[in-house]
Amino acid sequence: MALWGFLTNHGLVLTYLGRYPDSTGLEIAKAVGITERAARKIVADLLADAYIELEKVGRRNRYRLDTALPLRHPGKRTVTVGELLGLLWHGEDPTDSADGTDGEAASP
């Protein structure tokens, strides 16, 4: 029987970057359980659709999520990225970053 989950790899990458905004492609891939190439493609997709922004910090990247954007779902009710993260993170505020700085969320 094939394994499956409720969140797509895009959703998993988005939530991981919310928690760990300074992650490398390899770290994202390992955490989500996909190849590094797939992780980088997903990050590029999220950047292209403005779900995340990229900031260069030295030689590393830092990602910031736009928690106000609606999820890409054809349902009637619009759910934002921030609402999803709040639900997944058990009510934690997705605009508080994991590194202790406040931000728009990627932060966390």
Secondary structure, DSSP 8 states (H G I E B T S, - for coil): -----SS-HHHHHHHHHHH-TT--HHHHHHHHTS-HHHHHHHHHHHHHTTSEEEEEETTEEEEEE-TTSB-S--SSS--BHHHHHHHHTTT--TTB-TTS-B-SSS--
